[in-house]
Amino acid sequence: MRSKLGQDFWAGLLFVVFGAAAILIARGYKLGTAAHMGPAYMPIAVGALLVLFGVVMTVRSLARGSQEVGVLAWYAAALVLLSVLAFAGLVRSIGLAITTVALAVLCRVAGRYWGWGETALLALGLATMVVLIFLKGLGMALPLWPGQD
């Protein structure tokens, strides 16, 4: 069944809301330039992209219609939210590597789309990429393992 206010419409609207929120929150920070980015540069850039993508998605859904919104999987949504909150709360105490693996495992439990072997590969690959990007590439001051400060 096709509906004008279907999944794509509501998803696009959410993108617009979250993008606008990111822009509004980052307004009080220094923007900087592309060569010397301030703390507001990335949130505003990503927020603007979210708003743009959301507007395109919403307008497109109104022109074409989209699938009706089904029942929200509350259990899965709660586990994904819990995994993000657990990541934020645990990264300083148990380290970036272990926290990233735990995030991938919690998300696997929420979705149940992959087997445990695929989840292990995803977790190890994700942890490797996160460590390389945030610790090595960007030089963020996060502990890699428990007990490191």
N, C-alpha and C positions, 0 to 999 in steps of 0.2 A: 504494500500500500504506500503510495506516494503522498506526501503532505508538504505544504509550503513551509510550515514551521517544524521541520523535522530535525534530525540529528545534525546535519551540516549547519543549519541556522543557529542552533543553540551552541554548538561548538565554536562557530565563528564569533558569536556574541561573547562567549567566555574568553576567547583570545583578545577581543577588544577590551574587555573589562580588566583582564590581568595586565595587558600591555599599558593601558592608561594608568593603572595603579602603579606600575613600575616607573613610569615617567613622572607621575606626581610625587612619589616617594623620593626619587633621585633629584628633583628640582633644587633641593636645598644644598646639594653638594657641588663642588667645583667640576665643571665640564672638561676643561682642558682642550687639547687639540688631538688630531689623529696621531701626531708624532709623540706627544706628551699627554697621554690620557689621564684625566682626573678620575676620581671615584664615581662620578655620575655618567661617564662616557658610555660604558658598556650597558648599564641598566637602561639608559635612554635609547641607545641604539637598538637593543633587543626589544624593548618596549614598543618602539616605533614599528619595528618589523612585525611584532605580534598584532599591533593595531591594523597595519596594512593587510596582513594575511587574513585577519579576522573579518575585515570589511569585505575583502574579495570573496571570502568563503560565504559570508552572509548574503551578499548580493547574488552570488551564483546560486545559492540554495533557493532564493526567492524567484529567480528566473526559471530554474529547472525543477525545483522541488527536491526533496530528499526523503530518506526513509524515516518512518515514525520513530520516536524515542521509545525504546523498550524499558524494561525494568532495570533500575540501577543495581549493580552487583555490590551491595553495601559491604559485604565481607571482604571482597577483593579491594575495594576502595579504602576501607579502613586499614587493611594490612599494608597497602602501598604508602598511605599517609604515616602509619606507624613506623615503617622502614625509614622514611625520610627523617622523622623526628628522632628515631634511634640513632641514625647517622650523625645528626647534629649534636645529640647528647653524648655520644660515645667516642667521637673521633679524637678528642683530646686525651681521653683516658686509655683507650686500647689501640690507638694508632690508626692511620689511614688505610693501611693494607687490610687489616682484619675487619675494620668497619665496612669497607667496600664489599668484601666477601659476604658479610652478614646482610648487607643491603640487598645483594643479588639473591641470596637464599630466601629472604623474607618475601621478595617480589615473586619468586618462583612459587612459593606456597600460595600466594594470592592468585596467581594465574593458572597454575597447573598445566600449562601448555607444553612445557619441555620436561624431559626426564632429568634424573639427577646427574647423569653424565654430562648432558648439555649444559645444565646449570653450573656444574663445576668448571667447565671450560669457559662459560660466560663470566663467572665470578673471577677466575684467575686472569682472564684477558682484560676485564674491566679494571681489576685492581692494578694490573701492570700499567695500563694506559693512564689511570688516575694518578699513580705515583710518578710516571714519566712527565705528564703534563703539569700537574700542580706542584710537585716537589722539585723536580729537576728543571723543567721548562720555565715555570713561573717563579720558582724559588719561594713558595709559600712556607710560612713557619708553622708547619703541622708535624706532629710526631709520626714516624713511619710505623713503629712498633710500640707496644706497651712499655712504659717506663722511660721513654725518650721525651725530653722537653725541649 
